[in-house]
């Protein structure tokens, strides 16, 4: 391959060079004009997450190997494998013959970013359509080569063969030998039906699994370039602080140290990151720091008082009429805190700037967004910046914002050498965005038959994702008051952003807690109360499935069994959770013994991958449900690492069971986020069932459980600890 080869194994070539290097073959393009024809495949989901000009394409080489290009990235969610399955299914090749190229702005089609569980449900149909078109073009080429009509042919295992005479065939490699063909089908290709799948719907171990478990997989922090320097950057002590004075003279005297001192960027560089760290300690700086501010206990009143005018997301009937028709009215206020993304791999970028071109290797969910940001920072045309995305060690929404890429690019230009910026764990907790703290206020009522009569819902700062009622309520209004990462300046004491299924965990916690409160007030089993108010067949299917697997026994809460239920929806996927917990009365500590989760996500591309994502969501969900909490004093973040910010440990893990509810009549939906949204709710409901105490704030810290038990006068269940 032409271009500059580095130790990373990534060649710094542009798209034209890359395609030329692939050699002769069939290049199948799906152009912007095809967007309208394919829109129905997405099932109403906007195509903004797919390439806007729709250049999603495949390359079939002379040796028969297929290269799939995608602007999406792999950060542990398994889409490398599921996308390969989709392409292999429609094209008619073995998955082992596919090579994936992802997140490279020079060779891959434009993509807004990898988030929102959109890869499978929005980009997937685009990729399948391109592969289906390639299949039918190859049939045409095969007909010409074999001298028969296309109707007499089929594709099988990377070849076009005559039906009934499999010896009369020509491989894809032979069809593409010595020439590049750009041929359009002239009509919409037909995608395979689920009943005909041979690759999709089958469980596959992730294609990159061996590389990752053996250490062969390269992340941004593993890449080395000749002459590369490692950077350590001067950070303020608090958000909102401004630099008054800095003295870098002592650091400059250290051998091998390069100092970059700009008005808004002060850094020390060295070939050895430990030496750079020692040099940073010699930098003397004085900051002006804002006085006062909020903390994790006072922020919620501020979020409500300073909230912008709300936007009504849905409304029907009359709240007044619904309230008048209610036998019982329940009013509650729920709180949620700030959460860190806390990925194992911190934000990292390596930048090389040569003249008017820049190449970066970035741990990112948004390579094309980073390309634009770097281009602006360096004053370069966008096409002069290339971002390559290696394997990403977790993102959860946090790596959609990547200041480290701009920092690395600016430092590389200033130093005249490649520069790597790898945030420390303390920097990760300070400079990364946080999931916003939020408040949800609900007033609702039910009639004498246990039917929800009205529902008034106001969410502050979390956004509207997951705020839908789900249940059948004639009189309802749902209002979202902006204030997450789109809120007014100064609303939060630091930057906030997307966090796995943004806002949905907060909204599901509030909604499902309120439903449980009403069920208890009505003296009804919480599953029965939900079913009385739920007609959506997809929602009912997961609730029925989880109850069957869990072995749910009817009874009004609190039953002192310590069991709970919650349902939710995200990314066009429905989930239901049931959990069993123990609560220590003396300490308020919760031990989760068992969680069962049922998920209906339409056609399942890779059941193995879907199961792993569900288990990952349940495990990560234990963190926000039980312990994760960002403590702060004004702009000062008090969390510097995992010594105080407690993410789930193996010792926390309960028995996890997953159920995938099959629905081949619905297109593939999102699977990377839905199972996390109900974890806080189901554990809170199980705590109430165990103790009779309702905790209205996440996380369910022991002191909050103790306070709730004290307020409720709750007694431990007979025989409990």
Protein Blocks (a to p, Z undefined) as FASTA:
>chain_A
ZZjddfkopacddfklmmmmnopcddddddfklmmmmmmmnnopafklpcfklpaccddd
fkopacdddfbdcehjopmmmmmmmmmmmnopafklpccdehiaklmccdfbdehhlmmm
mmmmmmmmmmmmmmmmmmmmmmmmnopafklpcceehiacdehiamlccdfklmmgoiac
dddehiacddddfklpckgopacddfklmmmmnopaccfklpccehiacddddddfbehi
acfbdcfklmmmpghiacdddfklccdddfblklmmmmmmmpccdddddeeiidfklmmm
mmmmmpccdddfbdehjfklmmmmpfbdcddddddddddfkiabdcddddddehjaccdd
dddfblmlmmmmmmmmnopafklpccdddddehjklmmmpcfklmmmmmmmmmnopacdd
dddfklmmmmpccdddddddddddddfkopafbdcdddehkajnhpagkiacfbdcdddd
ehilmmcehkambdcddeehihklmmmmmmmmmmmmmmmmnopafklmmmmmocblklmm
mmmmmmmmnopacddddehlopacddddeehiacdddddddddfknopacdfbdcdddde
hjafblmlmmmmmmmmmmmmmmmmmmgccddehjbcfbfbjklmccddfklpccdddddd
ddfkbccddfklmmmmmmmmmmmmmmmmmnopacfbdcddfklmmmmmmmnopacdehiZ
Z
